[in-house]
Amino acid sequence: MHDRPPSELPSSVTNRGHREEAPSSEPVDAVPLAPTENPEGSALLSARDARLRDALQPILQSSILNYFESGSQRIVDSLYPLIGRAVRRSVRESLQALAQSVDTTMRDALTLRRWRWRLEAKRRGIPLAQLILEKSLLFRVEEVFLIHSETGLLIAHAGARADDSRDLVSGMFTAIQDFVADSFGGGAGKASDPLGRFQAGDQDVWLLHGPHAYMAVVISGNAPSTYREDFHRVLEEIHERFGRELSAFEGDPEPLERVGLLLDDCLLERKKDVPTRSPWLFWVIAGVLGLILLGFFARMLWMRHEHGTVRSRLQEIPGVVIVEESHGWNHSTFQVLADPGSGNVRAALALGESPSRVEIKPYYSLEPEVMANRLRLALAQRDADPQDALTVSVQSDGLQVAGKARHRSLEEVKALATSLNLSQVDFSKVTNVDQQVHVAESVALAKQVVRFLPNQARVIVGDGEQWRVLAEGMRTLAANSQEAGMACSYRLMLTRPAEVTAGAWALAAERFRVAEAALMSQGRGDAEVRPGGWLPPSLRARLEFPDDLTDALVVIPSFLGSQNAP
Amino acid sequence: MQQRKVCLIGSFAVGKTSLLQRFVFSRFADKYLTTVGVKIDRKIVPTSRGSVSLILWDLAGEDEFQSLQTAYLRGSAGFVVVIDCTRNETMQQARAHLEFLDEEFPNAAKTIFVNKVDLENAWDLEQQELSSLEKLHPVHRTSAKTGANVEEAFHDLAEAMG
């Protein structure tokens, strides 16, 4: 009735102008339609409409009730798509309200993933809770059956299953529903809510019912119930597009072959989210790794350079031998042998904050220059006497020490050289300062004379004081000779007379006795004193005695005497 | 391929399941297993109109404790009412079934399988009553044990279902 186009309706209903132009015999048609133009007419029209409504109401009610009772299934079938949409909208709104409530409850969650989901929910314009449900439930639609409600025969199938068993499963789905309806729904033929879902093992079977066929959706896992709406929509579309074929279905699925394409759309799947790295994170990580690698290589290059620099410095230091070396990305190591003559190797390297490490082990080099350095350093480090002034040089045949030094210092230096494994060192060019003094003091002592009276053993007047001078000189010289490292003894000598006669020897002996006694009495010291005969001309010349000096006694230190001994 | 739902009904132990075993799997077992609820099998049968896929619903047999599950009959294009030739009361039950089916499913094809004909010595059916049934519906004398007439009976039903 509702499908009738307006053109088929009576013109008196559709064409108001015509109704105005052709008044009927009824008084109501004579009343102008615009109430504002005729208030009395408007009131009359309202009164007549109310009577007409009261008269028609029971008739219409009865007719409608009768129509629904006689063809209720047809009406339900016709209204199914509309009712389905209305119900779904209602359910959707209820679910959205629930989701909003859950959303509010979970709003304060602050996990990173929750924030990401919140952004996605905002982007998609859906409540967060709905998105959380979608993300949390993992499922796969294994199979979808479209089964004829009346016969239980399979109309179409999507999913992996052998052809043979599809029909049997379809039949069993129907049998199960029949059993449930018979057992719980008040028996066959009585209206009841159809079975909507059941579980078989770990699979969930959703049953969605349409006027002519129902869908059995076999699901592994937990599918969000919101998908039920999607499946319902597919079922509605099937009924819309294939309603005639479905109502005429008697077991031949050929006219409904294309239904399978729609069922294929129901084979949904949600796998577990594989945590994927977002590109920016990848590039950040790659960049960081790249920087690390770059830094690593830069560090390696720098370390190589640093290592080479330290090696060059080590090679420049005399007496340093590199035994072992290695370097990595963060260290540089040398094991070297260093002669004491190399000095302070670490100071020379000036490593500072350098990562290079140098392990030094001592050794004695045989290189002349290194040996000379070794001795120079040793001399510089010793507590030298102020009179010491020594130099070390490399000669063709070894080291040579030159200069001057106290006798004690010289002895120490010689011992030092020995301890430094310097066995061949020439000290001949070193002047022994103490010996020089000793010689000078010896000469000075030797120049002191005591003159005797001619042919007598008595000292001339005025020279008696000389015994004291000589004795003091002998004590001093004896004391200094120890520092100079020289033995000290004296010989008493007389200047040769012009003519040596036999009595001259006796007089000389007498004079020696007098001198010994006089010197002893003056405290000459413990040094050995013995008569030495006549003063040799060479010594006389060295002491620069005048030629006319006769009958004089001199004290000649043994060092001087041996040096000038004929 | 055309599909047709066929229900096998009858008293308990008349051989419905054995007939299907013979028809579908070509085998027979002496061991008796009562059917609980319904069991469904499938067999493709060639007919003059082409092959037809018979979806065979083997319903639990009736006894004094179990009545016919009519919910399972809905949508059937054909019915096989099975009688045990050694028990006359199964024919009485079959008659009641057929009256019910004629009333509820007037357009469906119906056929009667008089089963266990291999047990001739134990024949217990009243011939007169059987003849009266034969006037209303096709009757096939079958033996699930030997396989006699089983294939032909189902083929005739498939042809009759159109």
HADDOCK unambig.tbl for C-alpha pairs under 7 A between the chains (distance, minus, plus):
assign (segid A and resid 150 and name CA) (segid B and resid 74 and name CA) 6.15 0.50 0.50
assign (segid A and resid 150 and name CA) (segid B and resid 75 and name CA) 4.76 0.50 0.50
assign (segid A and resid 151 and name CA) (segid B and resid 5 and name CA) 6.50 0.50 0.50
assign (segid A and resid 151 and name CA) (segid B and resid 74 and name CA) 6.23 0.50 0.50
assign (segid A and resid 151 and name CA) (segid B and resid 75 and name CA) 3.70 0.50 0.50
assign (segid A and resid 151 and name CA) (segid B and resid 76 and name CA) 5.96 0.50 0.50
assign (segid A and resid 153 and name CA) (segid B and resid 3 and name CA) 6.95 0.50 0.50
assign (segid A and resid 168 and name CA) (segid B and resid 40 and name CA) 5.89 0.50 0.50
assign (segid A and resid 168 and name CA) (segid B and resid 41 and name CA) 6.11 0.50 0.50
assign (segid A and resid 168 and name CA) (segid B and resid 42 and name CA) 6.65 0.50 0.50
assign (segid A and resid 171 and name CA) (segid B and resid 40 and name CA) 6.63 0.50 0.50
assign (segid A and resid 172 and name CA) (segid B and resid 40 and name CA) 6.84 0.50 0.50
assign (segid A and resid 175 and name CA) (segid B and resid 72 and name CA) 6.24 0.50 0.50
assign (segid A and resid 178 and name CA) (segid B and resid 71 and name CA) 5.46 0.50 0.50
assign (segid A and resid 178 and name CA) (segid B and resid 72 and name CA) 6.13 0.50 0.50
assign (segid A and resid 182 and name CA) (segid B and resid 71 and name CA) 6.38 0.50 0.50
assign (segid A and resid 188 and name CA) (segid B and resid 71 and name CA) 5.20 0.50 0.50
assign (segid A and resid 251 and name CA) (segid B and resid 2 and name CA) 5.22 0.50 0.50
assign (segid A and resid 251 and name CA) (segid B and resid 3 and name CA) 4.32 0.50 0.50
assign (segid A and resid 251 and name CA) (segid B and resid 4 and name CA) 5.66 0.50 0.50
assign (segid A and resid 252 and name CA) (segid B and resid 1 and name CA) 6.18 0.50 0.50
assign (segid A and resid 252 and name CA) (segid B and resid 2 and name CA) 4.39 0.50 0.50
assign (segid A and resid 252 and name CA) (segid B and resid 3 and name CA) 6.08 0.50 0.50
assign (segid A and resid 253 and name CA) (segid B and resid 1 and name CA) 6.95 0.50 0.50
assign (segid A and resid 253 and name CA) (segid B and resid 2 and name CA) 6.96 0.50 0.50
